[in-house]
Protein backbone atom coordinates (compact mmCIF):
# COMPACT_ATOMS: atom_id res chain seq x y z
CA UNK A 1 0.00 0.00 0.00
CA UNK A 2 1.41 3.43 -0.97
CA UNK A 3 2.24 6.11 1.58
CA UNK A 4 -0.29 8.98 2.13
CA UNK A 5 0.28 12.04 -0.04
CA UNK A 6 -0.15 15.33 1.83
CA UNK A 7 -0.80 18.51 -0.20
CA UNK A 8 1.91 21.19 -0.24
CA UNK A 9 0.96 24.18 1.96
CA UNK A 10 2.26 27.49 0.61
CA UNK A 11 3.27 29.51 2.50
CA UNK A 12 4.21 26.86 5.10
CA UNK A 13 2.32 26.99 8.41
CA UNK A 14 4.21 28.35 11.42
CA UNK A 15 3.71 26.95 14.94
CA UNK A 16 1.45 29.90 15.85
CA UNK A 17 -0.52 29.48 12.62
CA UNK A 18 -0.99 25.76 13.30
CA UNK A 19 -2.22 26.43 16.87
CA UNK A 20 -4.65 29.06 15.53
CA UNK A 21 -6.00 26.55 12.95
CA UNK A 22 -6.53 23.93 15.71
CA UNK A 23 -8.34 26.42 17.97
CA UNK A 24 -10.52 27.52 15.00
CA UNK A 25 -11.46 23.88 14.33
CA UNK A 26 -12.42 23.46 18.03
CA UNK A 27 -14.64 26.58 17.78
CA UNK A 28 -16.32 25.15 14.67
CA UNK A 29 -16.99 21.87 16.50
CA UNK A 30 -18.45 23.79 19.47
CA UNK A 31 -20.78 25.66 17.07
CA UNK A 32 -21.96 22.37 15.55
CA UNK A 33 -22.67 20.99 19.07
CA UNK A 34 -24.81 24.06 19.83
CA UNK A 35 -26.89 23.36 16.71
CA UNK A 36 -27.33 19.74 17.82
CA UNK A 37 -28.52 20.88 21.29
CA UNK A 38 -31.00 23.29 19.66
CA UNK A 39 -32.33 20.45 17.45
CA UNK A 40 -32.82 18.23 20.53
CA UNK A 41 -34.79 21.02 22.23
CA UNK A 42 -37.05 21.38 19.20
CA UNK A 43 -37.55 17.59 19.21
CA UNK A 44 -38.88 17.82 22.79
CA UNK A 45 -41.12 20.77 21.87
CA UNK A 46 -42.53 18.81 18.92
CA UNK A 47 -43.37 15.66 20.93
CA UNK A 48 -44.91 17.75 23.76
CA UNK A 49 -46.98 19.74 21.23
CA UNK A 50 -45.61 23.17 22.31
CA UNK A 51 -44.38 24.29 18.88
CA UNK A 52 -46.58 27.02 17.27
CA UNK A 53 -49.14 25.58 14.82
CA UNK A 54 -49.29 22.10 16.41
CA UNK A 55 -52.36 20.77 18.19
CA UNK A 56 -52.23 18.08 20.84
CA UNK A 57 -49.19 16.10 22.06
CA UNK A 58 -47.83 12.59 21.84
CA UNK A 59 -48.74 9.77 24.21
CA UNK A 60 -46.59 8.90 27.24
CA UNK A 61 -44.67 6.09 25.45
CA UNK A 62 -43.60 8.42 22.64
CA UNK A 63 -42.55 11.07 25.16
CA UNK A 64 -40.42 8.53 27.08
CA UNK A 65 -38.81 7.23 23.85
CA UNK A 66 -37.89 10.76 22.74
CA UNK A 67 -36.60 11.55 26.24
CA UNK A 68 -34.27 8.52 26.12
CA UNK A 69 -33.06 9.56 22.64
CA UNK A 70 -32.32 13.11 23.87
CA UNK A 71 -30.51 11.73 26.95
CA UNK A 72 -28.25 9.54 24.78
CA UNK A 73 -27.43 12.51 22.55
CA UNK A 74 -26.57 14.68 25.59
CA UNK A 75 -24.28 11.92 26.94
CA UNK A 76 -22.43 11.76 23.61
CA UNK A 77 -22.13 15.57 23.47
CA UNK A 78 -20.69 15.54 27.02
CA UNK A 79 -18.05 12.99 25.96
CA UNK A 80 -17.24 15.08 22.88
CA UNK A 81 -16.75 18.10 25.17
CA UNK A 82 -14.13 16.11 27.13
CA UNK A 83 -12.23 15.42 23.90
CA UNK A 84 -12.47 19.07 22.79
CA UNK A 85 -11.20 20.23 26.21
CA UNK A 86 -8.21 17.87 26.01
CA UNK A 87 -7.55 18.98 22.42
CA UNK A 88 -7.64 22.67 23.41
CA UNK A 89 -5.31 22.09 26.40
CA UNK A 90 -2.86 20.17 24.20
CA UNK A 91 -2.88 22.99 21.61
CA UNK A 92 -2.38 25.74 24.23
CA UNK A 93 0.37 23.74 26.01
CA UNK A 94 2.23 22.82 22.79
CA UNK A 95 5.93 23.28 23.69
CA UNK A 96 8.37 25.44 21.76
CA UNK A 97 11.90 24.10 21.64
CA UNK A 98 14.91 25.36 19.78
CA UNK A 99 17.39 22.68 18.77
CA UNK A 100 21.10 23.03 19.69
CA UNK A 101 23.33 25.00 17.32
CA UNK A 102 25.50 22.74 15.17
CA UNK A 103 29.28 23.02 15.09
CA UNK A 104 30.74 25.60 12.67
CA UNK A 105 32.14 23.95 9.56
CA UNK A 106 35.63 24.70 8.21
CA UNK A 107 36.13 27.80 6.02
CA UNK A 108 36.21 26.93 2.31
CA UNK A 109 38.92 28.11 -0.09
CA UNK A 110 38.77 31.67 -1.45
CA UNK A 111 37.06 31.85 -4.87
CA UNK A 112 38.03 34.04 -7.81
CA UNK A 113 37.94 37.82 -7.37
CA UNK A 114 35.02 38.29 -9.79
CA UNK A 115 32.40 35.51 -10.04
CA UNK A 116 29.12 35.30 -11.91
CA UNK A 117 26.24 36.56 -9.76
CA UNK A 118 23.58 33.85 -9.33
CA UNK A 119 19.84 34.55 -9.20
CA UNK A 120 18.39 35.72 -5.90
CA UNK A 121 16.53 32.92 -4.12
CA UNK A 122 13.03 33.32 -2.73
CA UNK A 123 12.78 34.58 0.85
CA UNK A 124 12.13 31.77 3.34
CA UNK A 125 9.53 32.08 6.09
CA UNK A 126 10.55 34.13 9.13
CA UNK A 127 11.02 31.89 12.17
CA UNK A 128 9.93 32.92 15.69
CA UNK A 129 12.29 35.20 17.60
CA UNK A 130 14.12 33.32 20.35
CA UNK A 131 14.64 34.73 23.84
CA UNK A 132 17.73 36.93 24.31
CA UNK A 133 20.54 35.13 26.12
CA UNK A 134 22.52 36.75 28.92
CA UNK A 135 25.48 38.89 27.77
CA UNK A 136 28.82 37.36 28.70
CA UNK A 137 31.81 39.33 29.94
CA UNK A 138 34.19 40.56 27.20
CA UNK A 139 37.75 39.29 27.41
CA UNK A 140 40.73 41.14 26.01
CA UNK A 141 41.14 40.71 22.24
CA UNK A 142 44.27 38.86 21.15
CA UNK A 143 46.56 40.37 18.49
CA UNK A 144 45.80 39.57 14.83
CA UNK A 145 48.41 37.45 13.12
CA UNK A 146 50.27 38.75 10.06
CA UNK A 147 48.69 38.27 6.61
CA UNK A 148 50.38 35.65 4.42
CA UNK A 149 51.99 36.68 1.15
CA UNK A 150 49.76 36.59 -1.97
CA UNK A 151 50.59 34.29 -4.89
CA UNK A 152 51.97 35.67 -8.15
CA UNK A 153 49.36 36.88 -10.68
CA UNK A 154 48.73 34.57 -13.66
CA UNK A 155 49.28 35.49 -17.27
CA UNK A 156 46.71 37.77 -18.92
CA UNK A 157 43.55 35.87 -19.98
CA UNK A 158 43.97 32.82 -17.69
CA UNK A 159 42.92 32.81 -14.05
CA UNK A 160 45.87 33.51 -11.84
CA UNK A 161 47.07 30.90 -9.32
CA UNK A 162 45.81 31.63 -5.83
CA UNK A 163 48.62 32.27 -3.44
CA UNK A 164 49.06 30.14 -0.30
CA UNK A 165 47.20 31.27 2.80
CA UNK A 166 49.30 32.99 5.40
CA UNK A 167 49.98 31.35 8.75
CA UNK A 168 47.27 32.17 11.30
CA UNK A 169 48.61 34.14 14.20
CA UNK A 170 48.43 32.65 17.71
CA UNK A 171 45.27 33.21 19.73
CA UNK A 172 45.61 35.88 22.35
CA UNK A 173 45.41 34.98 26.03
CA UNK A 174 41.83 35.29 27.34
CA UNK A 175 41.29 38.19 29.68
CA UNK A 176 40.46 37.51 33.30
CA UNK A 177 36.79 37.52 34.33
CA UNK A 178 35.68 40.67 36.07
CA UNK A 179 33.83 40.71 39.37
CA UNK A 180 30.13 39.72 39.25
CA UNK A 181 27.84 42.66 38.48
CA UNK A 182 30.27 45.04 36.73
CA UNK A 183 31.33 44.47 33.11
CA UNK A 184 35.02 44.71 32.36
CA UNK A 185 36.26 47.18 29.69
CA UNK A 186 36.58 45.94 26.12
CA UNK A 187 40.15 45.14 25.10
CA UNK A 188 41.82 47.10 22.32
CA UNK A 189 41.57 45.75 18.76
CA UNK A 190 44.81 44.58 17.20
CA UNK A 191 46.24 46.24 14.09
CA UNK A 192 44.94 44.80 10.80
CA UNK A 193 47.64 43.57 8.45
CA UNK A 194 48.05 45.05 4.97
CA UNK A 195 46.01 43.50 2.14
CA UNK A 196 48.01 41.89 -0.66
CA UNK A 197 47.66 42.94 -4.29
CA UNK A 198 44.81 41.35 -6.28
CA UNK A 199 45.74 39.36 -9.40
CA UNK A 200 44.46 40.61 -12.76
CA UNK A 201 41.15 39.21 -14.08
CA UNK A 202 41.24 37.24 -17.34
CA UNK A 203 39.21 38.39 -20.33
CA UNK A 204 35.64 37.02 -20.71
CA UNK A 205 35.05 35.01 -23.87
CA UNK A 206 32.30 36.01 -26.36
CA UNK A 207 28.74 34.75 -25.78
CA UNK A 208 27.44 32.26 -28.38
CA UNK A 209 24.35 33.00 -30.45
CA UNK A 210 21.01 31.84 -28.96
CA UNK A 211 19.33 28.89 -30.73
CA UNK A 212 15.86 29.17 -32.27
CA UNK A 213 12.87 28.44 -30.00
CA UNK A 214 11.08 25.20 -30.94
CA UNK A 215 7.35 25.03 -31.63
CA UNK A 216 5.00 24.38 -28.67
CA UNK A 217 3.55 20.86 -28.70
CA UNK A 218 -0.19 20.18 -28.56
CA UNK A 219 -1.86 19.84 -25.14
CA UNK A 220 -2.68 16.21 -24.32
CA UNK A 221 -6.16 15.10 -23.17
CA UNK A 222 -7.06 15.30 -19.46
CA UNK A 223 -6.98 11.92 -17.70
CA UNK A 224 -10.00 10.47 -15.94
CA UNK A 225 -10.55 11.36 -12.27
CA UNK A 226 -9.63 8.51 -9.90
CA UNK A 227 -12.06 7.01 -7.44
CA UNK A 228 -12.36 8.59 -3.99
CA UNK A 229 -10.57 6.56 -1.31
CA UNK A 230 -12.36 5.31 1.80
CA UNK A 231 -12.70 7.58 4.83
CA UNK A 232 -10.19 7.04 7.63
CA UNK A 233 -11.29 5.94 11.11
CA UNK A 234 -13.02 8.49 13.37
CA UNK A 235 -12.32 8.83 17.10
CA UNK A 236 -14.82 7.21 19.49
CA UNK A 237 -16.01 8.18 22.95
CA UNK A 238 -13.09 6.32 24.57
CA UNK A 239 -10.24 8.83 25.12
CA UNK A 240 -7.81 9.91 27.80
CA UNK A 241 -5.10 12.51 28.45
CA UNK A 242 -2.63 12.94 31.34
CA UNK A 243 0.50 15.06 31.86
CA UNK A 244 3.28 15.97 34.28
CA UNK A 245 3.45 19.78 34.53
CA UNK A 246 4.96 20.06 38.03
CA UNK A 247 8.36 18.59 37.05
CA UNK A 248 9.98 15.49 38.49
CA UNK A 249 13.48 14.11 39.09
CA UNK A 250 13.60 10.45 37.97
CA UNK A 251 16.34 7.94 38.87
CA UNK A 252 16.48 5.96 35.63
CA UNK A 253 17.73 2.40 36.26
CA UNK A 254 18.92 -0.08 33.62
CA UNK A 255 15.46 -1.65 33.31
CA UNK A 256 13.75 1.74 32.78
CA UNK A 257 11.35 3.72 34.97
CA UNK A 258 7.67 4.64 34.36
CA UNK A 259 6.93 8.39 34.24
CA UNK A 260 4.18 9.64 36.63
CA UNK A 261 1.47 11.73 34.89
CA UNK A 262 -0.72 13.11 37.70
CA UNK A 263 -1.70 16.48 36.15
CA UNK A 264 -4.35 17.71 33.66
CA UNK A 265 -6.05 14.30 33.57
CA UNK A 266 -9.11 13.92 31.31
CA UNK A 267 -10.43 10.33 30.95
CA UNK A 268 -13.56 8.64 29.65
CA UNK A 269 -15.15 6.17 32.05
CA UNK A 270 -13.36 3.11 30.58
CA UNK A 271 -9.78 4.44 31.13
CA UNK A 272 -8.46 4.48 34.72
CA UNK A 273 -5.01 5.37 36.19
CA UNK A 274 -3.39 3.57 39.12
CA UNK A 275 -2.64 5.33 42.41
CA UNK A 276 0.74 6.70 41.20
CA UNK A 277 -0.62 7.69 37.74
CA UNK A 278 2.06 5.59 36.01
CA UNK A 279 -0.13 2.76 34.62
CA UNK A 280 -3.39 3.36 32.71
CA UNK A 281 -5.92 0.51 32.26
CA UNK A 282 -8.06 0.55 29.08
CA UNK A 283 -11.24 -1.48 29.63
CA UNK A 284 -12.64 -1.43 26.07
CA UNK A 285 -11.00 -3.50 23.31
CA UNK A 286 -10.36 -1.82 19.93
CA UNK A 287 -7.91 -0.03 17.65
CA UNK A 288 -6.16 2.85 19.44
CA UNK A 289 -3.93 5.81 18.60
CA UNK A 290 -1.42 6.48 21.40
CA UNK A 291 0.96 9.49 21.42
CA UNK A 292 3.42 10.85 23.98
CA UNK A 293 5.92 13.70 24.65
CA UNK A 294 8.82 13.86 27.14
CA UNK A 295 10.80 17.10 27.70
CA UNK A 296 13.84 17.19 30.03
CA UNK A 297 15.82 20.15 31.39
CA UNK A 298 19.10 18.87 29.87
CA UNK A 299 20.17 16.61 27.01
CA UNK A 300 20.43 12.92 28.01
CA UNK A 301 21.71 9.74 26.38
CA UNK A 302 18.46 7.94 27.18
CA UNK A 303 15.55 6.41 25.26
CA UNK A 304 11.76 6.52 25.59
CA UNK A 305 9.04 3.92 24.88
CA UNK A 306 5.53 2.72 25.68
CA UNK A 307 5.07 -0.43 27.76
CA UNK A 308 1.82 -2.24 26.81
CA UNK A 309 0.65 -5.14 29.00
CA UNK A 310 4.15 -5.31 30.54
CA UNK A 311 5.92 -5.62 27.14
CA UNK A 312 8.17 -2.92 25.61
CA UNK A 313 6.56 -1.66 22.38
CA UNK A 314 9.18 -1.47 19.60
CA UNK A 315 7.26 0.88 17.26
CA UNK A 316 6.99 3.53 20.01
CA UNK A 317 10.67 3.34 21.03
CA UNK A 318 13.06 6.30 20.50
CA UNK A 319 16.76 5.32 20.97
CA UNK A 320 18.87 8.29 19.73
CA UNK A 321 22.56 8.00 18.87
CA UNK A 322 23.27 11.42 20.48
CA UNK A 323 22.02 13.07 23.66
CA UNK A 324 18.64 14.83 23.29
CA UNK A 325 16.12 16.57 25.58
CA UNK A 326 12.88 16.06 23.62
CA UNK A 327 11.18 12.72 22.92
CA UNK A 328 7.89 12.30 21.02
CA UNK A 329 6.19 9.47 19.10
CA UNK A 330 2.76 8.20 17.99
CA UNK A 331 1.51 4.69 17.15
CA UNK A 332 -1.67 2.83 16.24
CA UNK A 333 -2.18 -0.51 17.99
CA UNK A 334 -4.91 -3.08 18.69
CA UNK A 335 -5.63 -3.43 22.44
CA UNK A 336 -7.51 -6.23 24.15
CA UNK A 337 -9.98 -5.43 26.93
CA UNK A 338 -8.32 -4.31 30.23
CA UNK A 339 -4.94 -3.67 28.59
CA UNK A 340 -2.39 -1.57 30.49
CA UNK A 341 -0.31 1.31 29.05
CA UNK A 342 2.60 3.22 30.63
CA UNK A 343 5.24 5.72 29.43
CA UNK A 344 8.88 4.91 30.29
CA UNK A 345 12.42 6.37 30.15
CA UNK A 346 15.38 3.96 30.02
CA UNK A 347 19.20 4.43 29.79
CA UNK A 348 21.04 3.63 26.56
CA UNK A 349 24.44 3.16 28.29
CA UNK A 350 24.48 3.88 32.04
CA UNK A 351 21.83 4.57 34.67
CA UNK A 352 21.34 8.23 35.54
CA UNK A 353 18.93 10.98 36.65
CA UNK A 354 16.43 12.71 34.32
CA UNK A 355 14.71 15.97 35.34
CA UNK A 356 11.40 16.86 33.62
CA UNK A 357 10.71 20.54 32.95
CA UNK A 358 8.25 22.19 35.33
CA UNK A 359 5.58 24.79 34.65
CA UNK A 360 4.81 23.19 31.25
CA UNK A 361 4.58 19.85 29.45
CA UNK A 362 7.32 17.90 31.18
CA UNK A 363 5.63 14.74 29.87
CA UNK A 364 2.21 13.86 28.41
CA UNK A 365 0.27 10.81 27.17
CA UNK A 366 -2.86 10.71 24.96
CA UNK A 367 -4.97 7.57 24.28
CA UNK A 368 -7.83 7.63 21.69
CA UNK A 369 -9.90 4.63 20.52
CA UNK A 370 -10.43 4.81 16.74
CA UNK A 371 -12.76 1.81 16.33
LOSE-975471 format. One line per 2 residues: number of its first residue (from 1); for each residue x, y, z of C-alpha. Coordinates in nm, 3 decimals, decimal comma, m for minus. Layout:
NUM	X/Y/Z | ...
END
This chain:
1	0,000/0,000/0,000 | 0,141/0,343/m0,097
3	0,224/0,611/0,158 | m0,029/0,898/0,213
5	0,028/1,204/m0,004 | m0,015/1,533/0,183
7	m0,080/1,851/m0,020 | 0,191/2,119/m0,024
9	0,096/2,418/0,196 | 0,226/2,749/0,061
11	0,327/2,951/0,250 | 0,421/2,686/0,510
13	0,232/2,699/0,841 | 0,421/2,835/1,142
15	0,371/2,695/1,494 | 0,145/2,990/1,585
17	m0,052/2,948/1,262 | m0,099/2,576/1,330
19	m0,222/2,643/1,687 | m0,465/2,906/1,553
21	m0,600/2,655/1,295 | m0,653/2,393/1,571
23	m0,834/2,642/1,797 | m1,052/2,752/1,500
25	m1,146/2,388/1,433 | m1,242/2,346/1,803
27	m1,464/2,658/1,778 | m1,632/2,515/1,467
29	m1,699/2,187/1,650 | m1,845/2,379/1,947
31	m2,078/2,566/1,707 | m2,196/2,237/1,555
33	m2,267/2,099/1,907 | m2,481/2,406/1,983
35	m2,689/2,336/1,671 | m2,733/1,974/1,782
37	m2,852/2,088/2,129 | m3,100/2,329/1,966
39	m3,233/2,045/1,745 | m3,282/1,823/2,053
41	m3,479/2,102/2,223 | m3,705/2,138/1,920
43	m3,755/1,759/1,921 | m3,888/1,782/2,279
45	m4,112/2,077/2,187 | m4,253/1,881/1,892
47	m4,337/1,566/2,093 | m4,491/1,775/2,376
49	m4,698/1,974/2,123 | m4,561/2,317/2,231
51	m4,438/2,429/1,888 | m4,658/2,702/1,727
53	m4,914/2,558/1,482 | m4,929/2,210/1,641
55	m5,236/2,077/1,819 | m5,223/1,808/2,084
57	m4,919/1,610/2,206 | m4,783/1,259/2,184
59	m4,874/0,977/2,421 | m4,659/0,890/2,724
61	m4,467/0,609/2,545 | m4,360/0,842/2,264
63	m4,255/1,107/2,516 | m4,042/0,853/2,708
65	m3,881/0,723/2,385 | m3,789/1,076/2,274
67	m3,660/1,155/2,624 | m3,427/0,852/2,612
69	m3,306/0,956/2,264 | m3,232/1,311/2,387
71	m3,051/1,173/2,695 | m2,825/0,954/2,478
73	m2,743/1,251/2,255 | m2,657/1,468/2,559
75	m2,428/1,192/2,694 | m2,243/1,176/2,361
77	m2,213/1,557/2,347 | m2,069/1,554/2,702
79	m1,805/1,299/2,596 | m1,724/1,508/2,288
81	m1,675/1,810/2,517 | m1,413/1,611/2,713
83	m1,223/1,542/2,390 | m1,247/1,907/2,279
85	m1,120/2,023/2,621 | m0,821/1,787/2,601
87	m0,755/1,898/2,242 | m0,764/2,267/2,341
89	m0,531/2,209/2,640 | m0,286/2,017/2,420
91	m0,288/2,299/2,161 | m0,238/2,574/2,423
93	0,037/2,374/2,601 | 0,223/2,282/2,279
95	0,593/2,328/2,369 | 0,837/2,544/2,176
97	1,190/2,410/2,164 | 1,491/2,536/1,978
99	1,739/2,268/1,877 | 2,110/2,303/1,969
101	2,333/2,500/1,732 | 2,550/2,274/1,517
103	2,928/2,302/1,509 | 3,074/2,560/1,267
105	3,214/2,395/0,956 | 3,563/2,470/0,821
107	3,613/2,780/0,602 | 3,621/2,693/0,231
109	3,892/2,811/m0,009 | 3,877/3,167/m0,145
111	3,706/3,185/m0,487 | 3,803/3,404/m0,781
113	3,794/3,782/m0,737 | 3,502/3,829/m0,979
115	3,240/3,551/m1,004 | 2,912/3,530/m1,191
117	2,624/3,656/m0,976 | 2,358/3,385/m0,933
119	1,984/3,455/m0,920 | 1,839/3,572/m0,590
121	1,653/3,292/m0,412 | 1,303/3,332/m0,273
123	1,278/3,458/0,085 | 1,213/3,177/0,334
125	0,953/3,208/0,609 | 1,055/3,413/0,913
127	1,102/3,189/1,217 | 0,993/3,292/1,569
129	1,229/3,520/1,760 | 1,412/3,332/2,035
131	1,464/3,473/2,384 | 1,773/3,693/2,431
133	2,054/3,513/2,612 | 2,252/3,675/2,892
135	2,548/3,889/2,777 | 2,882/3,736/2,870
137	3,181/3,933/2,994 | 3,419/4,056/2,720
139	3,775/3,929/2,741 | 4,073/4,114/2,601
141	4,114/4,071/2,224 | 4,427/3,886/2,115
143	4,656/4,037/1,849 | 4,580/3,957/1,483
145	4,841/3,745/1,312 | 5,027/3,875/1,006
147	4,869/3,827/0,661 | 5,038/3,565/0,442
149	5,199/3,668/0,115 | 4,976/3,659/m0,197
151	5,059/3,429/m0,489 | 5,197/3,567/m0,815
153	4,936/3,688/m1,068 | 4,873/3,457/m1,366
155	4,928/3,549/m1,727 | 4,671/3,777/m1,892
157	4,355/3,587/m1,998 | 4,397/3,282/m1,769
159	4,292/3,281/m1,405 | 4,587/3,351/m1,184
161	4,707/3,090/m0,932 | 4,581/3,163/m0,583
163	4,862/3,227/m0,344 | 4,906/3,014/m0,030
165	4,720/3,127/0,280 | 4,930/3,299/0,540
167	4,998/3,135/0,875 | 4,727/3,217/1,130
169	4,861/3,414/1,420 | 4,843/3,265/1,771
171	4,527/3,321/1,973 | 4,561/3,588/2,235
173	4,541/3,498/2,603 | 4,183/3,529/2,734
175	4,129/3,819/2,968 | 4,046/3,751/3,330
177	3,679/3,752/3,433 | 3,568/4,067/3,607
179	3,383/4,071/3,937 | 3,013/3,972/3,925
181	2,784/4,266/3,848 | 3,027/4,504/3,673
183	3,133/4,447/3,311 | 3,502/4,471/3,236
185	3,626/4,718/2,969 | 3,658/4,594/2,612
187	4,015/4,514/2,510 | 4,182/4,710/2,232
189	4,157/4,575/1,876 | 4,481/4,458/1,720
191	4,624/4,624/1,409 | 4,494/4,480/1,080
193	4,764/4,357/0,845 | 4,805/4,505/0,497
195	4,601/4,350/0,214 | 4,801/4,189/m0,066
197	4,766/4,294/m0,429 | 4,481/4,135/m0,628
199	4,574/3,936/m0,940 | 4,446/4,061/m1,276
201	4,115/3,921/m1,408 | 4,124/3,724/m1,734
203	3,921/3,839/m2,033 | 3,564/3,702/m2,071
205	3,505/3,501/m2,387 | 3,230/3,601/m2,636
207	2,874/3,475/m2,578 | 2,744/3,226/m2,838
209	2,435/3,300/m3,045 | 2,101/3,184/m2,896
211	1,933/2,889/m3,073 | 1,586/2,917/m3,227
213	1,287/2,844/m3,000 | 1,108/2,520/m3,094
215	0,735/2,503/m3,163 | 0,500/2,438/m2,867
217	0,355/2,086/m2,870 | m0,019/2,018/m2,856
219	m0,186/1,984/m2,514 | m0,268/1,621/m2,432
221	m0,616/1,510/m2,317 | m0,706/1,530/m1,946
223	m0,698/1,192/m1,770 | m1,000/1,047/m1,594
225	m1,055/1,136/m1,227 | m0,963/0,851/m0,990
227	m1,206/0,701/m0,744 | m1,236/0,859/m0,399
229	m1,057/0,656/m0,131 | m1,236/0,531/0,180
231	m1,270/0,758/0,483 | m1,019/0,704/0,763
233	m1,129/0,594/1,111 | m1,302/0,849/1,337
235	m1,232/0,883/1,710 | m1,482/0,721/1,949
237	m1,601/0,818/2,295 | m1,309/0,632/2,457
239	m1,024/0,883/2,512 | m0,781/0,991/2,780
241	m0,510/1,251/2,845 | m0,263/1,294/3,134
243	0,050/1,506/3,186 | 0,328/1,597/3,428
245	0,345/1,978/3,453 | 0,496/2,006/3,803
247	0,836/1,859/3,705 | 0,998/1,549/3,849
249	1,348/1,411/3,909 | 1,360/1,045/3,797
251	1,634/0,794/3,887 | 1,648/0,596/3,563
253	1,773/0,240/3,626 | 1,892/m0,008/3,362
255	1,546/m0,165/3,331 | 1,375/0,174/3,278
257	1,135/0,372/3,497 | 0,767/0,464/3,436
259	0,693/0,839/3,424 | 0,418/0,964/3,663
261	0,147/1,173/3,489 | m0,072/1,311/3,770
263	m0,170/1,648/3,615 | m0,435/1,771/3,366
265	m0,605/1,430/3,357 | m0,911/1,392/3,131
267	m1,043/1,033/3,095 | m1,356/0,864/2,965
269	m1,515/0,617/3,205 | m1,336/0,311/3,058
271	m0,978/0,444/3,113 | m0,846/0,448/3,472
273	m0,501/0,537/3,619 | m0,339/0,357/3,912
275	m0,264/0,533/4,241 | 0,074/0,670/4,120
277	m0,062/0,769/3,774 | 0,206/0,559/3,601
279	m0,013/0,276/3,462 | m0,339/0,336/3,271
281	m0,592/0,051/3,226 | m0,806/0,055/2,908
283	m1,124/m0,148/2,963 | m1,264/m0,143/2,607
285	m1,100/m0,350/2,331 | m1,036/m0,182/1,993
287	m0,791/m0,003/1,765 | m0,616/0,285/1,944
289	m0,393/0,581/1,860 | m0,142/0,648/2,140
291	0,096/0,949/2,142 | 0,342/1,085/2,398
293	0,592/1,370/2,465 | 0,882/1,386/2,714
295	1,080/1,710/2,770 | 1,384/1,719/3,003
297	1,582/2,015/3,139 | 1,910/1,887/2,987
299	2,017/1,661/2,701 | 2,043/1,292/2,801
301	2,171/0,974/2,638 | 1,846/0,794/2,718
303	1,555/0,641/2,526 | 1,176/0,652/2,559
305	0,904/0,392/2,488 | 0,553/0,272/2,568
307	0,507/m0,043/2,776 | 0,182/m0,224/2,681
309	0,065/m0,514/2,900 | 0,415/m0,531/3,054
311	0,592/m0,562/2,714 | 0,817/m0,292/2,561
313	0,656/m0,166/2,238 | 0,918/m0,147/1,960
315	0,726/0,088/1,726 | 0,699/0,353/2,001
317	1,067/0,334/2,103 | 1,306/0,630/2,050
319	1,676/0,532/2,097 | 1,887/0,829/1,973
321	2,256/0,800/1,887 | 2,327/1,142/2,048
323	2,202/1,307/2,366 | 1,864/1,483/2,329
325	1,612/1,657/2,558 | 1,288/1,606/2,362
327	1,118/1,272/2,292 | 0,789/1,230/2,102
329	0,619/0,947/1,910 | 0,276/0,820/1,799
331	0,151/0,469/1,715 | m0,167/0,283/1,624
333	m0,218/m0,051/1,799 | m0,491/m0,308/1,869
335	m0,563/m0,343/2,244 | m0,751/m0,623/2,415
337	m0,998/m0,543/2,693 | m0,832/m0,431/3,023
339	m0,494/m0,367/2,859 | m0,239/m0,157/3,049
341	m0,031/0,131/2,905 | 0,260/0,322/3,063
343	0,524/0,572/2,943 | 0,888/0,491/3,029
345	1,242/0,637/3,015 | 1,538/0,396/3,002
347	1,920/0,443/2,979 | 2,104/0,363/2,656
349	2,444/0,316/2,829 | 2,448/0,388/3,204
351	2,183/0,457/3,467 | 2,134/0,823/3,554
353	1,893/1,098/3,665 | 1,643/1,271/3,432
355	1,471/1,597/3,534 | 1,140/1,686/3,362
357	1,071/2,054/3,295 | 0,825/2,219/3,533
359	0,558/2,479/3,465 | 0,481/2,319/3,125
361	0,458/1,985/2,945 | 0,732/1,790/3,118
363	0,563/1,474/2,987 | 0,221/1,386/2,841
365	0,027/1,081/2,717 | m0,286/1,071/2,496
367	m0,497/0,757/2,428 | m0,783/0,763/2,169
369	m0,990/0,463/2,052 | m1,043/0,481/1,674
371	m1,276/0,181/1,633
END
